[in-house]
């Protein structure tokens, strides 16, 4: 009898505790308040908030679309023609004139080698290097020098545009100010943008084409910023101000990388210059001993092989000490 009473008391206590847990615990613990707060947060957004979010999404979609168009154009024009390379080097030559000059240089080197007593194989190799390799190396040298001068003046030009826009000038007039006062090659490139826009091309697309004539990332950044602003709007002075900061930070990074890699470059220069220097010293001391390299057919073949292997070694060292960022 006592056990039955204890069991009934336990069941009654469990039932009362369950009811209290269900009905009283949410009130005492604040669970109802938390549920109501979550429900208020999860309510549908007001119309104004929905419109703002929709506008932001639309702007992001426009920016993504502009970037995709620019990237598609870059992939389409990935192969650079000789005309474009001449333009990037700052030369006004036509491809025909460049090919004629290369052919004349190759013929002169071939004739000089034959008249100097060199063999046919050596004369052919030297003519190929002088007619094909040397002109393209000169183009690459002129292109890099022009890009260096462009990057040196671009941040200041962007700052001039930002100040002009903040002063109330239109973007086109600010570009004219840059084209009038900037040094070469920045002056000619901005003049090309102004002339292209004057014949009817949209300003954003005209600025995007700057990368075709000056293939550096900074020119690509500038063209993309202008193209996106022309399509989707926004605070252009703030965007260009941020771009100027990015350009200056990239310039500092390039100078830091150059300083850190100077030791490796000096070592590569010494290693690459040792064989020609030793060859010259041996020729000055005992010319008959080394002259077999360009008078005997086997020596000419060995000399060509040495030039090829040295060129490969120099290219490998150059690849190892050049850093992209």
N, C-alpha and C positions, 0 to 999 in steps of 0.2 A: 504493500500500500504506500509506503514511504517512497519507494522507487518510482511508482507511477506519478506521485505528486511532484517529485523532482523533475521527471521527464516533461510533465505538463508545464511546469514553471520555466524550464529551459526553452521549450517550444514557444511559450508566450513571450519570453524575453527576446527570442530571435525574431519573432514576427514584429514586435514593437520596434526593435532596432532596425529591421528592414524598412518599415514604414518611415521611421525617422530619417534614415539615410536617403530615401527617395524624396521626401517632401521638405525636410528641414535642412539637410546638408547644403543644397544649392543656395539657400537663403543665407546661411551662416558663412559659407566659404566665399561668397561673391561670384559663384559660377554663373548665375543669371546675368549679372552685370557684364561679365566677360563675354557671354554669348550675345548680349545685345550690342556690345561694342564691336564685336566681330561682324555682326550683321550690318551695323551702320557703316563699317569700313567697306564691306562687300557690296554696298548698294550701288546701283548703276550711277556712273559719273554724270555730273550735270552737263548740259549741252555745251557750255563754254569750254569745259575741260576736254570734252570729246572733240570739239573743233580744234583746240590747241594741239592735242595729240595727233589728230589727223593732218594738221598742217606740218608738224614736225616729221611725221612719216613721209608725207609728200616731198618735203625738202630732202630728206635722206635718200628717197628713191631717185630724185633728180640728180643728186650728187653721185650716187652709184651709177646711174645711167651715163653721166658725163665721163666718169672714170672708165667705164667699159668702152665707150666710144673712142676715147684717147688710146686705150690699150689696144683696141682692134686696129686702129690706124697705125700704131707702132708695129704690130705684128705684120700688117700688110706691107709696110715700107721697110721691112727689116733689111733687105738687101740694098746696099748703098751703091749707086751707080758712080761712074767716073766723073760725070758732071757734078753730082752732089759733093763728091770728095774734093773736087777743085774749088767749089764754092765754100766748103767748110775750111779749106786752107787759105781762103781769102784771095784766090787767084781768079782773074777774069779770062783765063785761057779756055778755049774750046777743047773737047776731047781729041779732035784731029790734030790740033797744034801740039798738044801734050804728047801724043803718040809719035808725031814727026820728030820732036825734040829728043824723045827717048831713043828712036831709031838712029838719029844722027850721032848721039852720044855712044851708042853701042858700036856703030861702024868706026868711029874714031878710035875707040879703045881697042877694037879688033885689029885695025891697021897698025896702030902703034906697037901692039904686042908682036905682030908678025915682023915688022921692021926691026924691032929690038932683038930679034933672034929667038923669041918664044915659039913653042910648038903650036900646032893647030888646035890641040885639045885645050891648052892653057889660054890661047886667044879666044876660043869659043866660050870658055867658062868666064873669063873676064868681061867679054862683051855682053854675056847674059846678065852678069851682076850689075854692069854699068847701065845697061839698057832697060832692065826690068826692075832690079832691086833698088838701085840708087834713086831714081826718080820717085818711087813710091815711099822710100824712106824720107826724102825731102818733103813730100806731101804730108806725111805723118808728123814730121818735125814742125812744119808751118802750122798745121792744124792744132797741135798741142800748145804751141806758143800763143796762138790766137785765143784758144780756150782759156789759157792762163790769164791773159790780159782782160778777157771778158769777165771772168770770175772775180778778178780784182776790183772791177768797177761796178759790178752788179748790185751789191748791197747798198752802196751810196745812191745808185739810181732808184732803187726801190724806196729808200728813205725820202728822196725828192718827190716821188709820186705820192707817198703817204702824206707829206706836208702839203702838197698841192691839193689833194682831195680834202684834207681837213680845212684848208683855206677857202674851199668852195669851188675850186676848178673842176671841170669835168675830167674824166679819166683820159680822154683823147688829148685834151690840152696839156695834161700833165706829161703824157708820153712825148708830146712835141717839145716840152721844156727839156726833157731828158735827151732827146735826139739833138737838140741844139747845143747843149753844153757838155755832153759826155765825151770822153776820149774814144778813139778807135780801139777795138771793133764794135763797142757798144753803140756808138753813134750810128754806124751804117746799119746795124741790125734793127734798131728802133726806127730808123728812117724807112727800112723795108716794111716794118709793121704798119707805119703810117700810110705808105704808098699802097700797100695791099688793101687796107681798110678804105682808102679813098676811092678805089675802083669798084667798091660794092661788097667786099667780103666782110662778114661780121667781125667785130673787134676780137671776140673770144677766139674764133678760129684763126684769125691772123696772128694772135699771140701764141696759139698752140703750135703754129708752123715754125715758130722760132727754134724749136728743138730740132727741126730738120736741118737748119743751117748751122746750129750750134749744139751738137749732141752731147750736152752735159746735163746731169740730173737737175742742177739749179735752174736752167732754162726750162726744163720740163715742169718743175714746180711752179714757176712763174706763169707759164701758159695754162696750167690746170687751174690755178687759183683764179685767173681772169676769166677762163671759160666757165667755171662753175658759178662765179658771181654773176656773169652775164645771163646765165640760164635760170638760176634759182634765187638771185638777189642776196641781200645780206649786207653787213657792214664791211665794205671793201677796205677802208683804211685799217681796221683792226686785223683783217685777214692778211693784208700786205705787211703790216707791222710784225705780225707773227712770222711771216715768210722771211722778212729781213733778219729777224733774230735767228731763224733756222740757218740762213745762209752764212751768217757770221759764225755761228757755232760749228758749221761744217768746215769753214775756213780754218778755224782754230784747231779742229781735229786733224785736218790734212797737214797743217804745219807740225803738230805734235807727232803724227805718224812719220813724217819726213825726218824729224830730228831723231826719233828712236831707231829708224832704219838706216841712218847714215853710215854706221859702222859696217853693216852688212853690205851696203852698196860700195863702200871703199874696198872691202875685201874682194868683192866680185870684180871690181875694176882692176885691181892688182892682178888677180888670177887670170883675167881675160887678156890683159896686156902683156903678160910675161912671154908667151910664145913669139909674138911679133918682135918684141924688143930683143930677145935672145937671137932670133934669126937675123935681125939687123946688125947686131954686134958681131956675130960670126961672119957675116958678109963683109963687114969692115975690116976684120982681122985676116980672114982667109977666104977671099971670094971664090977661088977655084973649088974649094971644098963643098960649098953650099950651092954653087951655080948649077950643079947637076939636077936640082929640083925643078928648074924651068927649062933646061936644055935637053935632058934625057926624057924619053916617053914615060919610063917607069917613075921617074922623079915627078913629072907633071901629074901623073895619076895619084901619087902619094900626096902631092901638094893640094890637089882638089879634094881628096879624102880628108886631109887635115882641116881644110877650110870648112867643109861640111860639118865635121865633128865639133870643131870650135864654135861654129854658129849654133849648133844644137845645145852645146853647153852654156853658151851665153844666154840663149833663150830660156833655158831651164833656170839659170840663176836669176834672170830678170823676173820670171814668174814667181820665184820663191820670195823675192824681196819687195815685190809690189803688192800693196794691200788695198782692197776695196772696202769702202765703208758707206 
